[in-house]
């Protein structure tokens, strides 16, 4: 089976189990060689994923993948949350981060722009960030990347 077909099958299994458990599948990755594969599954929930949820999903995925052992000669499975280093992708992630400082790269009138500020509002069409000196309304469709900025 080709690598991309294997990745697709792992993605489908992961997506199905996530839907059954009320989790969002952010990403699946298949890394390493044939006898030393790492399957990384990144999941989250709107309130934030718990250890119990990742543990349950890990067990379920292992059971499903063991049934597909002919596809995998050896693998390690890592089920993890996205962490703060990953860009926000979904509107529910923006909603969860209201009140936090974001760094956003977006396109406005063909130009690449950046803005850092506190996320004060999220709607289906846009977000509003507020800095000390101004407020910026950014359409979601124009955002290229958005990351939470840790404050120390």
Secondary structure, 3 states (H helix, E strand, C coil): CCHHHHHHHHHHHHHHHHHHHCCEEEEEEEECCCCCEEEEEEEECCCCCCHHHHHHHHHHHHHHHHHCHHHCCCEEEEEECCCCCCCCCCHHHHHHCCCCEEEEEEEECCEEEEEEEEEEEECCCEEEEECCCCEEEEEHHHEEEEEECCCC
